[in-house]
Amino acid sequence: MLIVGIGGTTRPGSSSEKALRYALALAEAQGAEVELFDGASINLPMYAPESPLRAEGAQRLIGALQRAQGVILSTPCYHGSVSGLLKNALDYTEDMCQDAEPYLDGRAVGLIVCGHGWQSTGVVLSAFRSIVHALRGWPTPMGVAINTLVDHFDEKGVGMSEQSERQMAIMVGQVIEFARLRALLASINTSGVAATSI
């Protein structure tokens, strides 16, 4: 099982990057293979749908998403929405529009937002869910909102509040569980057993 993490900022070690690294470590501890696309690796050219040319980083991102059974996205709160950096990276999923499972279809998507205060994190988490819905992904019931005025932590989660740790564990668990259930359903369908039997 591959879980792809995308997020962070152009500043190495940002809160959103550290939170994403922590979430991927939790997924890895549950047996998942993980692949990280941090701020530096999603600092891509603006998505240009009229051009077939793609930077190597964009090709690698799309290839990973096509193989992924689950996705975890992490963003700073920028002026009431997700960062332009992350939104541009997600715009590249348009290259997956003709896939058997287009965009983020069939994948559980865990969401993390980091911001200064609860108002911004709540607003951005709601916007984030709308973006994932538009990409046909399945946002997990648990989304993680981290108030960086309260939480000061490293990428191993040291310093993270108990509430954020608990939310992170639930969210990652939901991504893993959904991916496993989808894999089980696919194996049943390919073995010729009716899906209604599960």
Secondary structure, 3 states (H helix, E strand, C coil): CEEEEEECCCCCCCHHHHHHHHHHHHHHHCCCEEEEECCCCCCCCCCCCCCCCCCHHHHHHHHHHHHCCEEEEEEECECCECCHHHHHHHHHHHHHCCCCCCCCCCCEEEEEEEECCHHHHHHHHHHHHHHHHHCCCEECCCCEEEECCCCCCCCCCCCCCHHHHHHHHHHHHHHHHHHHHHHHHHHHHHCCCCHHHC
